[in-house]
């Protein structure tokens, strides 16, 4: 009995005696049937450098053969947004999916001769129609790159009439098939489990198809529309594998003249075989400030699990930025050379404060009329670096040049500089002491000096500047009542224009020096950087951009989980304090020591691992009739070998009563009865797996339940018009001649409901 039928009525008026039409008859056209030729793929044991491939053949087995013609319907393979079991229709399901990758090519679709989709050379019409495509030929899934590749490798299928049902990656005609290649490249040691999931999909019926009483462009298997193939292999690592940590080291700010810092780079063999270390050298871009202090002997052997150190000193001769690379070589074919970036005196010091200078002698307005040198006594200071590492210069406003160096000779910062008379021009001069730190941040102090000249008229405050423009072009004093205010004086935060340039408090905490609209007095923690102010977005730039007292939080430069390592220092999960390069690898499914290897691949310490459901619970049918019995099994893998217990349930009111044994790994499930008049419902079946350490994992699947009079398992039946027979047929009078037919075939049927009463 069919779920639906298409009635074609052909009223024909035969006027010629002898035309005897054959009676119309029903012909079955099966619905698509998703078939996979494998239940489980075994890959055997492989080394980490090895790969193995196996094939799964996907076939549309929904067909019948009539007079050497394969009758059936197009089956879509893909997914729909309302059935999100799987994003792409063919992919690696939940599990240890980093070990497996799946690939397919729509050009490989083949059909037997006589298939309704056969084009004469064995390829389906659907595949041939897309042979000219340039971006939609190949589908790739699984692994870390599979999803990205599949975005550009899918498409096609049916539903192209109005563009709203393009759910399929491709379609298969009756008896047509496509090979899918699964590759196993282990990244875990020991048993490795995964699953290949294939889902058939049905297009929406377009408005035009509904008006023309036509089926959708492609359909899905109504009974088993999602199927799984278990994948199993074993990963082995019998070769040495070199790991170098950290991969980058920042010495910070190291000041010259005897100061040095040391970086320690660990070289480890995390494999199971021996590693031969060739050498550890500094690249040609390194300056003389980088020196290898201690290293292994070239050609040294590093046994499995062993480690050694390379120590590199940074001894700068100046405060310029320095960058270098340490290159560690070995016979590890996958890591012949590993590079470690070394840098010092780069970027911005997040704890930097400007240096300060104070002139002790002379006082502003000092008269210098002697042929002897002028002694300048001053103190310089910086909280971040030794005073003798600062750069200190004395500048003259008359000569507009640097006239002396004032860098301290010791950490006291006290300096007395003798300035020869010939360094000065006659007139009023402003001497400015500028002290600069390793970050290029400066502080200054100034004093006005009257050189071999008389005080100008109108100089009421004795700072050697009058209140009118001098004959020599000297700018007048803008506040002749304040001896600390005169042209080129050092600006201080006092609300005054100390240097008489028309701008008040520039370069002080009360002025917005970097143009971000916030000054230090208003909360700007770095007024030398326009990207640093309260509320600014934090950047990975060694600057406290948002002025909250924390530098680079939530960026690659910050240790967000507090384990002492940031992403830049090879922390591969900065949200988990138990994952960083200093951790011991334990068998917990994580790369604890951030060397790119997981668990037993890294000689992990045994721990209580959690069970893992491979793929989804696998039902014998995804759809059933009420009171029909189906089987459901779940595959669980536990790395520490514990055998889990199971507990099944569902969201139907009868609950566990629908299972023959709700505590078995494979259960027989009786599809529940439906309410009177119900057209069907989805039932969620779930299972709880628990190991002996009380670790638990949940999994579920959905079963579509239909009324018992729904023709779920029947083929589609169509009414085929009869052919002409008899004497008139022999003479051709029944061949559609206007003398014979008053009218032609008339399509009066419609797509019937998929449900009908059984008799």
C-alpha positions in Angstrom: 0.0 0.0 0.0 1.4 3.4 -0.9 1.6 6.6 1.2 0.6 8.6 -1.8 -0.3 8.2 -5.4 -0.5 10.3 -8.5 -3.6 9.8 -10.5 -3.5 10.4 -14.2 -6.9 10.3 -15.9 -6.9 10.2 -19.7 -10.4 10.6 -21.1 -10.1 9.7 -24.8 -13.0 9.4 -27.2 -12.3 6.6 -29.7 -14.3 7.0 -32.9 -12.5 4.3 -34.8 -13.8 0.8 -34.4 -11.0 -1.6 -33.4 -9.0 0.7 -31.1 -8.7 -1.3 -27.9 -6.7 0.7 -25.3 -4.9 -1.2 -22.7 -6.2 -0.4 -19.2 -4.1 2.0 -17.0 -2.0 0.3 -14.3 -0.2 1.2 -11.1 3.6 1.2 -11.0 5.7 1.4 -7.9 8.5 4.0 -7.7 10.5 3.5 -4.5 11.5 6.4 -2.3 15.2 7.0 -1.8 17.1 4.6 0.4 20.3 5.7 2.0 22.8 2.8 2.0 26.4 2.7 3.4 28.5 -0.3 2.5 30.4 -0.2 5.8 29.3 -0.4 9.5 32.8 0.1 11.0 36.1 1.1 9.4 39.2 -0.4 11.0 42.5 1.4 10.3 44.9 -0.7 12.4 48.0 0.7 14.1 49.8 3.7 12.6 52.8 5.8 13.6 52.3 9.5 13.9 53.9 10.2 10.6 51.8 7.6 8.8 48.3 7.8 7.2 45.8 5.3 6.1 42.6 5.6 4.0 39.4 3.6 3.8 36.4 4.1 1.5 32.7 4.1 2.3 30.3 3.9 -0.7 27.1 5.9 -0.3 24.3 4.5 -2.5 20.7 5.4 -3.3 19.3 1.9 -3.0 15.7 3.1 -3.4 15.0 1.6 -6.9 13.3 -1.1 -8.8 14.2 -2.4 -12.3 11.5 -2.4 -15.0 12.5 -3.5 -18.5 16.2 -2.7 -17.7 15.3 0.7 -16.4 16.1 1.7 -12.8 13.1 3.5 -11.4 13.3 5.6 -8.3 13.8 9.2 -7.1 16.6 11.6 -6.5 18.1 11.5 -3.0 19.7 14.6 -1.5 22.7 14.3 0.7 23.2 17.3 2.9 21.5 19.0 5.9 18.7 21.4 6.7 18.7 24.2 9.3 15.7 22.6 11.0 17.5 19.3 11.3 21.0 20.3 12.6 22.4 16.9 13.3 25.3 17.7 11.0 26.4 20.9 9.4 27.3 19.6 6.0 25.6 16.2 5.5 28.9 14.2 5.3 31.4 14.8 8.1 33.3 13.5 11.1 31.0 13.4 14.0 31.7 14.1 17.7 34.6 12.1 19.1 38.4 12.2 18.5 37.8 13.9 15.2 41.3 15.5 15.1 42.6 12.1 14.0 40.2 11.7 11.0 39.4 13.6 7.8 36.7 12.9 5.2 36.9 13.8 1.5 34.6 13.3 -1.5 34.3 14.5 -5.1 31.0 14.9 -6.8 32.6 14.0 -10.1 33.0 10.5 -8.7 29.2 9.9 -8.7 28.4 6.8 -10.9 25.2 5.2 -12.0 24.5 1.9 -13.7 23.5 1.8 -17.3 19.7 2.2 -17.5 19.5 4.4 -14.5 17.0 7.2 -14.9 20.0 9.5 -14.1 22.4 7.7 -16.5 23.8 10.0 -19.2 25.5 7.4 -21.3 29.0 7.3 -19.7 28.2 6.1 -16.2 27.9 9.5 -14.4 24.7 10.7 -13.1 22.9 13.6 -14.7 23.2 15.5 -11.5 27.0 15.1 -11.4 27.4 15.8 -15.1 25.3 19.0 -14.8 27.9 20.3 -12.3 31.1 19.2 -14.1 31.6 22.8 -15.3 31.6 24.2 -11.8 34.9 25.6 -10.5 34.3 25.9 -6.8 31.7 23.2 -6.0 33.4 20.0 -6.9 35.0 18.7 -3.8 33.7 18.3 -0.2 36.1 17.9 2.7 35.2 17.4 6.3 36.7 16.5 9.6 40.0 17.6 11.0 40.6 21.3 11.8 40.5 22.5 8.2 37.7 20.4 6.9 34.9 22.8 7.7 36.6 25.7 6.1 37.3 23.8 2.9 33.8 22.5 2.7 32.3 26.0 2.8 33.6 26.5 -0.7 33.3 22.8 -1.8 29.7 22.1 -1.4 26.5 23.3 -2.9 24.5 21.7 -5.8 21.7 19.3 -5.5 18.0 20.2 -6.1 15.8 23.0 -5.0 17.2 25.5 -7.5 13.8 26.5 -8.8 13.2 29.4 -6.4 16.5 29.2 -4.5 15.0 28.4 -1.1 15.6 24.7 -0.7 19.3 24.3 -1.5 20.0 21.9 1.4 21.9 19.2 -0.5 25.6 19.0 -1.1 24.7 16.7 -4.0 22.0 14.3 -5.2 22.1 10.7 -6.1 19.7 9.1 -8.6 18.3 5.6 -8.2 21.1 3.0 -7.9 23.7 5.8 -8.1 26.6 5.9 -5.7 29.6 8.0 -4.6 32.8 6.9 -2.8 33.8 8.8 0.3 37.4 8.6 1.5 38.2 8.6 5.2 41.8 9.3 6.2 43.3 8.3 9.6 46.4 10.4 10.6 46.8 9.8 14.4 47.6 12.6 16.8 46.7 10.5 19.8 48.5 7.4 21.1 46.4 4.3 21.8 42.9 3.5 20.7 41.3 6.2 18.6 37.6 6.3 17.9 35.5 8.5 15.6 32.5 8.4 13.4 31.5 9.2 9.9 28.0 10.6 9.7 26.0 10.8 6.5 22.6 12.5 6.3 20.1 12.4 3.5 17.9 15.5 3.0 14.7 16.5 1.2 14.1 19.8 -0.7 11.1 21.9 0.0 8.3 21.8 -2.6 8.3 25.0 -4.6 5.1 26.9 -5.2 5.3 26.0 -8.9 5.8 22.3 -8.1 2.8 22.4 -5.9 0.7 24.0 -8.6 1.9 21.4 -11.1 1.3 18.5 -8.7 5.0 17.6 -8.8 7.3 16.1 -6.1 10.2 18.2 -4.7 13.4 18.2 -6.7 15.0 15.6 -4.4 13.9 13.6 -1.3 15.4 11.8 1.6 15.3 8.3 2.9 12.1 8.5 5.0 13.2 5.7 7.4 17.0 5.9 7.9 17.9 9.4 6.9 21.0 9.7 9.1 23.5 6.9 9.4 26.9 6.4 11.0 30.0 4.4 10.4 32.3 3.9 13.4 36.0 4.7 12.8 38.7 2.9 14.8 42.5 2.9 14.7 45.5 2.9 17.0 48.1 5.6 17.2 51.7 4.8 17.9 54.7 7.0 18.3 58.0 5.1 18.0 60.1 8.1 16.9 61.7 11.0 18.7 59.9 14.3 18.7 61.6 17.5 19.6 59.8 20.3 21.5 61.4 23.7 22.3 59.9 26.0 24.9 59.4 28.9 25.1 59.2 29.8 21.5 59.7 33.5 22.3 61.4 35.3 25.1 61.3 39.0 26.0 64.2 40.2 28.2 62.4 43.4 28.9 64.5 46.6 29.4 68.1 45.8 30.1 70.5 48.8 30.5 74.0 48.9 29.2 77.3 49.1 31.0 77.5 45.7 32.7 73.8 44.8 33.1 72.6 41.5 31.6 69.7 39.1 31.5 69.6 35.4 30.7 67.0 33.4 28.8 66.6 29.6 29.3 65.2 27.6 26.5 64.2 24.0 27.2 64.8 21.4 24.5 62.8 18.2 25.1 62.3 14.9 23.4 58.6 14.0 23.9 58.6 11.0 21.5 59.4 7.4 22.2 62.6 7.2 20.2 66.0 8.9 20.3 66.6 12.4 18.9 70.0 13.6 17.7 70.5 17.3 18.3 72.6 18.9 15.6 73.3 22.4 17.1 71.9 25.5 18.6 73.0 28.7 16.9 72.1 32.4 16.7 70.8 33.6 13.4 72.7 36.0 11.2 70.4 38.8 12.2 71.6 38.7 15.8 73.9 41.4 17.1 76.8 41.0 19.4 74.6 41.8 22.4 73.2 38.2 22.3 75.6 35.5 23.5 75.0 31.7 24.0 76.3 31.0 27.5 75.5 27.3 27.7 74.3 24.7 25.3 74.3 21.0 24.4 77.2 19.5 22.4 76.4 19.3 18.7 75.5 15.7 17.8 74.3 15.0 21.3 71.6 12.3 21.7 68.5 13.0 23.6 66.6 9.9 24.8 62.9 9.7 25.0 61.6 11.8 27.8 64.9 13.6 28.3 65.5 17.4 28.1 68.4 19.9 28.0 68.8 23.6 28.3 70.2 26.4 26.1 71.0 29.6 27.9 71.4 32.9 26.0 72.6 36.2 27.6 71.5 39.6 26.5 74.2 42.2 27.2 73.2 45.4 25.4 75.7 48.1 24.6 73.0 50.7 24.2 69.3 51.1 24.7 68.3 50.5 21.1 65.8 47.7 20.4 67.4 44.3 19.7 65.8 41.2 18.1 67.4 37.8 17.5 66.5 34.2 16.7 67.9 31.0 18.3 67.8 28.1 15.9 67.7 24.6 17.3 68.4 21.7 14.9 67.7 18.0 15.1 67.0 14.9 13.1 63.3 15.1 13.8 62.0 15.1 10.2 59.0 17.2 11.2 61.0 19.7 13.1 64.5 19.9 11.5 64.8 23.5 12.7 62.9 25.1 15.5 63.2 28.9 16.0 63.0 30.9 19.2 62.5 34.7 19.0 64.5 36.7 21.4 64.0 40.4 22.0 65.1 43.1 24.4 64.6 46.9 24.8 61.6 46.8 22.5 58.1 48.2 22.8 56.9 50.3 25.6 57.7 49.6 29.3 54.2 49.4 30.9 55.7 50.5 34.3 57.6 53.5 32.9 57.5 56.9 34.5 59.2 60.0 33.1 62.7 60.9 34.5 63.1 64.1 36.4 65.8 66.8 36.5 66.4 69.5 39.1 68.9 72.4 38.7 70.5 73.2 42.1 72.7 76.1 40.8 72.4 78.7 39.4 69.1 80.3 40.1 66.9 82.0 37.4 68.3 85.4 36.3 71.9 84.6 37.2 74.5 87.1 35.9 77.3 85.4 34.2 80.0 88.0 33.4 83.1 86.0 34.2 85.7 84.5 31.7 85.7 81.4 33.9 83.5 78.4 33.2 79.9 78.4 34.4 79.2 75.5 36.7 75.8 73.9 36.5 74.9 71.7 39.4 71.9 69.4 39.0 70.3 66.1 40.0 68.6 63.6 37.7 66.5 60.6 38.7 64.4 57.8 37.2 62.5 55.2 39.3 62.8 52.6 36.5 66.4 52.6 35.6 69.8 53.7 37.1 70.6 57.3 36.8 73.9 56.6 35.0 71.9 54.9 32.2 69.9 58.0 31.4 70.7 60.4 28.6 71.2 63.9 29.8 71.9 67.0 27.6 72.1 70.8 28.3 70.7 73.0 25.6 71.0 76.8 25.0 68.1 78.9 23.7 70.6 81.4 22.1 72.6 78.9 20.2 69.6 76.5 19.7 71.9 73.6 20.2 73.2 71.1 22.7 76.2 72.6 24.5 77.1 69.9 27.0 76.5 66.3 28.2 75.2 65.9 31.8 74.8 62.1 32.2 75.6 61.1 35.7 78.6 59.0 36.4 77.0 57.0 39.2 73.7 56.0 40.6 73.4 59.2 42.8 72.3 61.2 39.8 74.3 64.2 41.1 76.2 66.1 38.3 78.3 69.3 38.2 79.0 70.4 34.6 81.5 73.2 33.8 80.5 75.2 30.8 83.2 77.1 29.0 82.6 80.8 28.3 83.0 80.4 24.6 79.8 78.2 24.6 77.7 81.3 25.2 76.6 84.3 23.1 76.0 87.5 25.0 72.5 88.2 26.0 69.7 86.5 27.9 69.9 82.8 27.6 67.7 79.9 28.9 69.6 76.7 29.7 67.5 73.6 29.6 68.5 70.2 31.0 66.7 67.4 29.1 67.0 63.9 30.6 65.7 60.9 28.5 65.1 57.3 29.6 65.3 54.1 27.6 61.7 54.5 26.4 62.4 57.8 24.9 60.4 59.6 27.5 61.9 62.9 28.7 61.9 65.2 31.7 63.4 68.7 31.8 64.4 71.7 34.0 65.5 75.2 33.0 67.3 78.3 34.3 67.6 81.7 32.8 71.1 83.3 32.6 72.2 86.8 31.8 75.5 86.4 29.8 77.8 89.5 29.8 74.8 91.8 29.6 72.8 94.1 31.9 69.3 93.4 33.0 66.8 94.6 30.5 64.5 97.5 31.3 61.2 96.3 32.7 62.6 93.1 34.3 60.7 93.4 37.6 61.1 89.8 38.7 64.8 89.3 38.1 64.6 86.5 35.6 66.7 88.4 33.0 63.7 88.9 30.7 61.9 92.2 30.3 58.3 92.9 29.6 59.0 94.3 26.1 60.5 92.8 23.0 64.3 93.2 23.2 66.4 94.8 20.5 68.0 91.4 19.8 64.7 89.8 19.1 64.3 88.2 22.5 60.7 87.4 23.4 59.4 89.4 26.3 58.5 87.9 29.7 54.8 87.1 29.7 54.6 87.3 33.5 57.1 89.8 34.9 55.9 89.1 38.4 57.0 85.5 38.5 60.7 84.6 38.3 59.9 81.0 37.2 58.0 82.3 34.1 60.0 83.4 31.1 60.6 82.4 27.5 61.7 78.7 27.1 61.3 78.0 30.8 60.3 74.4 31.7 56.5 74.1 31.8 55.0 73.0 35.1 51.4 72.2 36.1 50.4 75.4 37.7 47.9 76.9 35.4 50.5 79.3 34.0 52.2 79.7 30.7 55.7 79.2 32.1 57.5 79.2 28.8 55.6 82.1 27.3 54.6 80.2 24.1 50.9 80.9 24.5 50.0 77.3 25.7 49.4 76.5 29.3 50.8 73.4 31.1 51.8 71.5 28.0 53.9 68.5 28.7 52.6 68.3 32.3 50.0 66.1 34.0 47.4 68.8 33.4 47.7 68.9 29.6 46.4 66.4 27.0 49.8 65.9 25.3 48.7 62.9 23.1 45.5 64.3 21.8 43.1 61.7 23.2 41.1 64.3 25.0 42.2 63.1 28.5 45.1 64.4 30.6 47.0 62.7 33.4 45.1 64.9 35.8 41.8 63.6 34.3 43.0 59.9 34.6 45.1 59.3 31.5 47.7 56.8 32.6 49.9 57.4 29.6 49.7 60.8 28.1 52.4 59.9 25.5 50.1 57.4 23.8 46.8 58.4 22.2 45.6 54.7 22.4 45.8 54.8 26.2 43.1 56.5 28.3 40.3 55.4 30.7 37.9 53.1 28.8 40.1 52.5 25.7 40.1 49.0 24.2 43.0 46.9 25.5 45.6 46.0 22.9 48.5 43.6 22.8 51.1 46.4 23.0 52.5 46.3 26.5 50.5 49.4 27.4 47.7 49.7 29.9 45.4 51.0 27.3 42.2 51.2 29.4 44.1 52.6 32.5 42.7 50.0 34.9 46.2 49.1 36.3 46.4 45.9 34.3 48.4 45.7 31.1 47.3 43.7 28.0 44.6 41.7 29.8 42.6 39.4 27.5 45.3 39.7 24.9 48.1 37.3 23.8 50.6 39.2 26.0 48.7 38.7 29.2 48.5 35.7 31.5 44.7 35.6 31.8 44.5 32.4 33.8 47.3 33.2 36.3 49.5 30.2 35.6 52.6 32.4 34.8 52.3 31.9 31.0 50.6 34.1 28.3 49.8 33.0 24.8 53.0 34.6 23.6 54.9 32.4 26.0 53.4 29.3 24.5 50.3 29.0 26.7 48.0 27.1 24.4 44.9 27.6 26.6 45.1 30.8 28.6 41.7 30.1 30.2 42.9 27.0 32.0 45.6 27.3 34.7 46.4 23.6 34.4 47.5 24.0 30.8 50.9 25.7 30.1 54.4 24.8 29.1 55.5 24.0 32.6 52.7 21.5 33.3 53.1 17.7 33.4 51.2 15.9 30.7 48.4 13.9 32.2 45.9 11.6 30.5 42.9 13.9 30.5 42.4 14.7 26.8 44.2 18.0 27.1 47.6 19.2 25.8 48.7 20.1 29.4 52.3 21.1 28.5 51.4 22.8 25.3 53.8 20.9 23.1 51.2 20.0 20.5 50.9 16.4 21.7 48.0 14.9 23.7 48.0 12.4 26.5 49.9 9.1 25.8 51.5 10.7 22.8 53.4 12.8 25.4 54.0 10.0 27.9 51.1 11.2 30.0 50.6 10.3 33.6 47.5 8.0 34.1 44.4 9.8 35.4 40.7 9.2 35.6 39.5 10.1 32.1 35.9 10.7 31.3 34.0 8.4 28.9 33.3 9.7 25.4 30.3 8.9 23.2 31.5 8.2 19.7 29.2 10.1 17.3 25.5 9.8 18.3 23.4 6.9 19.6 22.8 4.9 16.5 19.2 3.7 15.8 18.2 1.0 13.4 15.6 3.5 12.1 15.3 7.3 12.4 11.6 7.0 11.9 9.0 4.4 12.9 5.3 3.7 13.3 3.7 3.7 16.7 4.2 0.4 18.6 6.9 -0.6 16.1 10.1 -1.8 17.7 13.5 -0.6 16.7 17.0 -1.0 18.2 19.3 1.7 19.4 23.0 1.3 20.3 25.6 3.7 21.8 29.3 3.4 21.4 31.3 4.7 24.4 35.1 5.0 24.6 36.9 5.4 27.9 40.7 6.1 27.6 41.5 4.4 31.0 39.7 1.2 30.0 36.8 1.4 32.4 33.6 -0.3 31.3 30.7 2.1 31.7 27.1 1.4 32.8 24.1 2.7 30.8 20.8 4.2 31.6 18.3 5.0 28.9 15.3 7.3 28.9 13.1 9.4 26.7 10.7 12.3 26.8 7.6 10.2 26.4 5.3 9.7 29.3 6.0 6.0 29.4 9.7 6.6 29.8 11.8 3.5 30.6 8.8 1.2 30.0 9.5 1.6 26.2 12.9 -0.2 26.5 13.3 -3.9 26.8 16.3 -3.3 29.1 17.1 0.4 29.8 20.5 -0.5 31.3 22.0 -2.3 28.2 24.4 -0.8 25.7 22.0 -1.8 22.9 18.3 -1.5 23.6 15.1 -2.4 21.8 12.8 0.6 21.8 9.1 0.4 21.3 7.9 3.6 19.5 5.2 5.1 21.7 1.5 5.3 20.8 0.2 8.6 19.6 -2.7 10.6 20.8 -5.9 10.1 18.7 -5.8 12.3 15.6 -2.1 13.0 16.0 -0.1 13.2 12.8 3.1 12.2 14.5 5.8 13.6 16.8 9.5 13.6 17.5 10.7 11.6 20.5 14.0 12.3 22.1 15.8 9.2 23.3 18.8 9.8 25.6 21.3 7.7 27.4 23.6 8.3 30.4 26.9 6.5 30.4 28.9 6.4 33.7 32.3 4.9 34.4 33.5 3.4 37.7 35.0 6.7 38.7 31.5 8.3 38.5 32.4 10.3 35.4 29.2 10.8 33.3 28.4 11.7 29.8 25.0 12.2 28.1 24.0 11.7 24.5 20.7 11.7 22.7 19.0 11.1 19.3 15.6 11.9 17.9 13.1 9.4 16.5 10.2 10.5 14.3 7.1 8.5 15.3 4.1 8.3 12.9 0.6 6.8 13.2 0.3 3.1 12.5 -1.7 3.7 9.4 1.0 5.9 7.9 2.6 4.2 4.9 6.1 4.7 6.1 7.6 1.6 4.5 5.7 1.6 1.2 6.9 2.8 -2.2 5.3 5.6 -4.1 2.7 4.4 -6.6 1.9 6.2 -9.8 -0.9 5.5 -12.3 0.6 4.8 -15.8 -1.7 5.3 -18.8 -2.3 2.2 -21.0 -1.1 1.7 -24.5 -3.1 1.1 -27.7 -3.7 -2.4 -29.1 -5.7 -4.0 -31.9 -6.2 -3.7 -35.6 -6.5 0.1 -35.6 -3.3 0.3 -33.7 -1.5 -1.7 -36.4 -2.6 0.9 -38.9 -1.5 3.8 -36.8 -5.0 5.1 -36.2 -4.5 5.1 -32.5 -1.3 7.1 -32.6 -2.9 10.4 -31.7 -4.4 11.4 -35.1 -6.9 14.2 -35.0 -9.4 11.8 -36.5 -9.1 9.6 -33.6 -8.7 11.8 -30.5 -11.1 14.5 -29.5 -8.7 15.5 -26.7 -5.3 14.5 -25.4 -4.1 13.4 -21.9 -5.3 15.6 -19.1 -3.4 15.7 -15.8 -6.0 16.0 -13.1 -4.3 14.3 -10.1 -2.6 15.9 -7.2 0.1 15.1 -4.7 -1.8 13.1 -2.1 -1.0 13.1 1.5 1.7 10.7 2.7 -0.8 9.2 5.1 -3.7 7.0 4.1 -5.8 4.4 5.9 -4.8 0.8 5.4 -7.6 -1.6 4.3 
